Amino acid sequence: MKIVDIQSQIVSLPFDMGGPPASFAGKAWTHLDILLVRVETDEGLVGWGEAFGHAGIQATRAALDAIVAPLVLGRSSGDIATLSRSVLHATHLLGRNGAFVFAFSGIETALWDLAGKRAGQPLARLLGGEARERLPAYASLLAYHEPALVRRNVEAACAAGYRHIKLHEVTEAAVAAAAEVTRAHGAALMVDVNCAWSVPAALRMADAFAPHDLLWFEEPVWPPEDTHGLARVRARGIPIAAGENTAGLFGFKALIEAGAIDVAQPSVTKIGGIGEMLRVITLCEAHGVRAAPHSPYFGPGLIATMHVIAARVEDPLVEVLWLDMEANPLDPWVRAENGHVRLPTGPGLGCDPDPGILDRYRVGDVVRTA
């Protein structure tokens, strides 16, 4: 079970978001970049994971190739808890959140894929749950800014079978346009503003959004670690969701103890992997907080999240970005149908990337640590 080979590669998948592309760091966001991690053992088994990168994907890859992969090489792939403690402790001086934790998240997910393959069980069943055939999903729309574009894409998502819609909009006009559509279709509406406002501004916007009966209001406060400020916004009466930027179990403990959240959103590609996500879900269960993992990605991280939700989340709901990809190496499992995603039932994650799609959309070389 010894780890003998770790490989990283980036695939860049063209997509259409149903409107003008967003921009980040001066570049139009027209391609979805995925940092894939491949871990091989001396048994000949191969596991796959995904490390969060987004616009900083090269930083995560540098952390993975230069530091994290060498720390893991030669270790037992079966002792995931011990390896997690060892690597995260070794890198903690480099940050308890960020590129090094993201990098290890990809490796840790691959180790769970290996564990499922070794046991001949899908990950959901390995985690003590049921390998369900389908899970309900919500359409996570990108930012359109214009109310007419928001309305058009919410209509399209409802027509595609989604009954839960999340916006990334910061104006009352855009939210009102969406709410008119979701009410007509009997769909729930959520709003994520990505830590847009100071506490006073977030309080004003919570009052402005209140008539639209949001299922949750996500990350309204900057900075995200202002737990008490978030609790003040929650006191306005709109359920608050947060956690994608939270550092591990104790970050969520701080949110819960401050009375800041109704919905916890750990992200498997950012938090340190599946094991840390499971610990967060257990904490939420003990405090009556809903777990709704964050998963706006289309690689092994999404598949792993689906398995965790199937096994451990009482009220399952899978986040799926609302965009049309030209291709994906994990098709068809990463695409929703009629507002649901299908859970792969093979061992481990249940599906491996298509090598032909990897070759076609790969950017740069495969980096190998062996």
Helices and strands as residue ranges (DSSP letters): E 3-16, E 23-24, E 27-28, E 31-41, E 46-51, G 54-56, H 57-63, I 64-68, H 69-72, H 80-90, G 92-94, H 99-119, H 123-126, E 134-140, H 147-159, E 164-167, H 172-185, E 188-192, H 199-209, G 210-212, E 216-218, H 227-234, E 240-242, H 248-257, E 263-264, H 274-287, E 290-291, H 300-312, E 318-321, E 324-325, E 340-342, H 355-361, E 362-369
